[in-house]
């Protein structure tokens, strides 16, 4: 999703509640859980006037190997609880702070890969969302933490994460085919 600007934490929580209600209404929950991997970001340049769908990924059960997967976007919140007090280096954007934020996010992504029984060799795309320089994060954190980045590269989107005061977001996927449709 693309939104006009980052939400305050409470606004993002409200957005998520509405989103969850819609999934319930559409009977899309699986065993009470949201099965949809989603990344929300706010482009710094030419943002939309309202939150819009930018793209989506679709996966389904298959016996074909290797398995495919999409890892939802995540920022520097090491705990699942959406609370500003958990943001790594809250309010800081120094090079050192950004490295620590990136380290947190890479750990979250690795944990999510493990939960999907996937590993870094299965990745087909690594996306980073930040308005801060990412070169040091790529060299010092992403390449060591997600070595497949040396082969795939890292897609950097000049956009803010969807919550105010979160500065670095990432998502991952391992898919066989990507189709882009221009509307």
C-alpha angles and dihedrals in degrees: 000000000000119000131189095243140346113285124233107252092260092049091052091049089052091048090052092050091053090046091050091049089053091051090050091049091051090047091237100136116111113213088339093306132112106248094189121102109212136180120194120191138166112225111223092215124045096359118185119258090237136013109288139178108257100175143329141208126219126200130171136185113283139164091217112111136261099043118233126225146167121217115209119239119268137182135202097301106118092190122060090234111104100226128132091228088069097054109116111246091354112216094005125118103166117133090257092049092049091052090053091048091050091049090054092049094048089052090051091050092049090050091051091049089053091050088056092048087243131127137204094264088066094059121117098174138024115191126190124192118197141120090217126086110276103189095099091045090052094047100040104030116013099045094049093041098041104024092181085075088078088065101032102035122219123273108222116201114196093225140112123247112254096257125069113250095022106113107177128045132171139182132185139200141182110202136152098221138018122198122194118200117189113211 
